[in-house]
Amino acid sequence: MRYNAYTMKATVTQITVRGLDSETKSALVKKAAQRGLSLNKYALESLKHASGTDSSEERYRAMKQFISKHRISKADKRAFDQALAWSDKASLEKQRRDERDFGI
């Protein structure tokens, strides 16, 4: 994210994805539709998740929404909370390793 020096407002960066095969595009469109999102919104969320820059709070909120729509036992909920905590820890450790190894 860049900032405009005169207004100090965040500006967004746009990228173009080249070489995307039709099978992958179809899968992305299908998954976006299943979640009720536009392809752009789904792609942004997927990129944030893959890069480790999405917040655990957003993921937790999304999962809570899923849980509220489906029945889940207390034991499964506890297991989910433990898995989420482990995932966040593993993501941070990977990010630190990548920063160290690749000089990011």
N, C-alpha and C positions, 0 to 999 in steps of 0.2 A: 504494500500500500504506500502510495506517495502522498505528500502533503503539498498543497499549493502554498508557497511562501508568503503570498500577500494576504490570503484569507484564512490560512491555517485549517482549511477544511480537507478532509480526507478525499482523495480522488481514487478511482479504481483503475486498475490496469487491465487491458484486454489482451487476450492471446488467441491465436489461431491454431487449431489442431489439424495437422496434415497427416495423410496416410492412414486415416481411420477406415478400417474395412467395414463393409456393409453388415456383416454378422455382429460385430461389436456395437455398431450404431443401433441396430435393431434391438439388441439386448438392453442397451441404455434407455432407449425410448420405452421399451416394455416396462423396465423397472421404474422409470420415472412415472409412467401412467399408473402403475400399481400403487405408488405412494401419493398419487394425486398432485404431482409436481410437473413443472415444465422441464424439458430436457436441460435447459440452461441451469435451472435451480438444482436439479439432481446432480448434474456434472460438477457444479461448485461444491455441493456438499460432499460428493465422492472425493474430489481433489483435496478438500480440507481434511477429510478423514484419513486419506492415504498419506498425506504429508504430516499428519500428527498435529495439525494446527486447529482442529475443532476442539471445543472445550468439553471436558468430561461432563460438565453440568448440562450442556445441550444434549449430549447422548443420554444422560440419565433421565432428563425430562422426556425425551422421545420414548425411552423404554417404559417410563412410568405411564405414559399415554397408552402405549401398547398393552401394558398390564391391566390398566383400567378397563380396556375393551375386552379383555380375555380373562378367563379364570386362571389363577395361578396360586399354588399352595404357598404357605409361609416358608416352607423348607426351600422351595424353588426360588422364592424371592430372596431369601438369605444367600442362596448359592449365586444368584445373579449379582447381588451387591458385592460378594467376594470376588467374583470373576471380573466385575467392572474395576474394582480396586486393583486387582492384579494387572489388568490390561493397562490401566493408567500408569502404573509403576513400570511395566515393561516398555511402554511407549516412551516414557521419559528416559529410561536407560538406553534405549536404542537411539534416541535423538542425541543424547550426550556422546555415545560411541561414534555416531556419524559426524558430529561436530569435531570430535577429537581426530578421527581417522581421515576425514576429508577437509579439515581446516575450515569448516563452515562457520 
